[in-house]
Amino acid sequence: VIGNVSTCVVIARNRHMHTATNYYLFSLAISDLLLLVSGLPNEIYNLWTKTYVFSEAFCILIGFTAEACANATVLTITAFTVERYVAICHPFLSHTVSKLSRAVKFIVFIWFA
C-alpha cells in the first residue's frame, strides 16, 4: 500500500515525471491499490468472524471491482510492455508513436472499456 501510494504521489507532484512510462506505472499503482483496498478488508473480516454479513449486492460489487482492477493491471502491463518494445526495437519509430497523449488514451480505454 505504501509503495503504491508513494508512486502515485511522486508522479502526481513532480511535473518532470509526467511521461508515458510513468503514466502507465501510475495506472498500475492505482489498479493494484484499488484491488487491495476493495478486497482485503472484506476477506480479513470474513476470516475472523467466519460469517458473511454483507449483502449480495455488496458481494457482486466487490467481485466486479476485483475483476475490473485485475483486468486493468494485466492490460496496463501489456500496454507498457508494447511501449517499451517499440522504444527498444524501433527507437526511431518510438519518437513518433510513443507520446503522452497516446498513453493517456490507452489508459482511459483500459479503465473504461
N, C-alpha and C positions, 0 to 999 in steps of 0.2 A: 504494500500500500504506500509506504513512504517513498519508495523508488518511483512509482508511477506518478504520485502527486508532485514529487520533486522535478521529474521530467516535464510535466505539464507547466509548472511554474516557471522553470528556467526558459523553456521555449516561448512561453507567452510573454514574459517580461523583457527578453533580450531581442531587440529588433534584428540584429545580425544573425539570429538563429532561425529566422523565418525563411527557410529553404524547403524545397520539395521533400528532401530526405527527412528533415525534422518534422514536417507536417505529417508524414507517414508514421513517424515514431510517436508523435502526439496522438494520432488516431489510435494507434496500437495501445498506448498507455491508457487512454480513455476506455477502450473496449475491455481491456483487462481489469481495470478498476471497477467498471460497472458490473462485470461478471462476478467479481469477488464480492462487492458490496451487496449485490442483489441476491446472491445465493448463499453465502456463508452464514450470515446471522440466522437465517431460517433453518439451515441444516444443523447448526450447533444447538439451537433451541429444540429441534426435534430429537436430537440425540440425548440431550439432557432430560427431557420430560417424557420421552417415549410415546408422546401423543402428538397428533396434528390438530391444532386448534384454529387454523386459518381456514378461510372459505375456499370453495372450489375455484372461484374467480381469481383469488389471490394466487392459488397454485398454478393456474393457467397463465397468469401474468408473469410470474416468476419463471416459468418454463419458457415462455415466449422471449422474455428478456435474456435469459441464458443462451438460448439458441441464436438470437439476433447478435449478441455480443461475440459468441463463438464464431459465427459466420463472418462478422466484421473483422475479427482477429485474423482468420485464415485469408480472407480476401485482401486485407491490408498487407499482410506478409507477402502475398503473391504480387500485388502491385508494386511493392517496394523492391522485390526481387527482380521484376521485369525492368524497373527503373535502373537498378544497379547493373543489370546485364547490358542494357543499352549503353550506359555510361562507360562500361569497361570494354565491351566488344566492339562498339561502334561509337568511339568518342566524338567524331565529327558530327554524327547524327544526333548525339545527345544534346548538343547546344541548341538545336532547332526543335527537338521533340520534347525534351525534359524541361518543362517550365513550371513555375509555381502555379499558374492558373490551371494547367492540366492536372497537376497533383490534387488541387482543391476540387476540381470536377470529379476526379476518380474517387476521392474520399467521400464526397457528397453522394455519389452514386452507390458506393459501398454501403453507406449507412441507411439510405432511403430506398434502395431498390430491392 
